[in-house]
Amino acid sequence: MTTEKEAKPMRITMRTSIAIALMISLCSGLHAGTETTSAVYRGRPLADYIDGAKSTAADARAAAIRTIGRFGKEGIPALPVVTAALADPENDVRQAAAETIAIFGPEGADAVSALAPLLADPDARTRTVAALALREIGAAAKPALPQLIDALKDEDLVFRMTVGLAIGNFGRGAKPAVKALIEAGNDRVDDWVSVPLRDMRRAMAWALGEIGPDAKQALPAMREWGKFYRVRWYTDPAIAKIEGKPDPPTWR
């Protein structure tokens, strides 16, 4: 047999959900967007798209906001307008705003307080892209930790997975989430074959590992999770971090 480290949790694959297509496209768009050096997109300056984000037509607002994301870091001056769109009455506009903030990454930190309420949005995809944006913002999204903890009770496994990955970015600062992460990972323990459930549980394990020694109470549950198909790839390194031991190899 050979050993090989498993991919980072950010690359967890969900083959059965529309939301994963969104996450994959966003992850690839993130790199492309940040390489943009021109302040003009398709012959138009950023100011034109900022104006478009205020259109009376919802589809025009959503399109303009998504295009702002194409400017990458050069689109940051539009952050106030994009953040305001998180409160738009239309689902697609709220989603577009969260997607663009996800592309901005840590530079979108000023939107954290506006993103947090979307974790309880009635629309599942809106909740998921809001969690994705908080994940991409990283450690600066910690003020949203209480809302992220509440979101771990959500039945949508893709959303819950993304929430767990956002929480893991806070490291030891996510200690208040330990109990909720354990409970989320313990969901449906009799289901050994569900891919979304497996990937959600992997995200919980990764987040607990990032918390470190303060997550010791999770060890019994994590050892049980490790019995699930391919979940051990995440539980073993996470358990090692919690116990302060060297990162073990992951067997494929």
Secondary structure, 3 states (H helix, E strand, C coil): CCECCCCCHHHCCCCCCHHHHHHHHHHHHHHHHHCCCCCEECCEEHHHHHHHCCCCCHHHHHHHHHHHHHCHHHHHHHHHHHHHHHHCCCHHHHHHHHHHHHHHHHHHHHHHHHHHHHHHCCCHHHHHHHHHHHHHHHHHHHHHHHHHHHHCCCCCHHHHHHHHHHHHCCHHHHHHHHHHHHHHHCCCCCCCCCHHHHHHHHHHHHHHHHHHHHHHHHHHHHHHHCCCCCCHHHHHHHHHHHHCCCCCCCEC
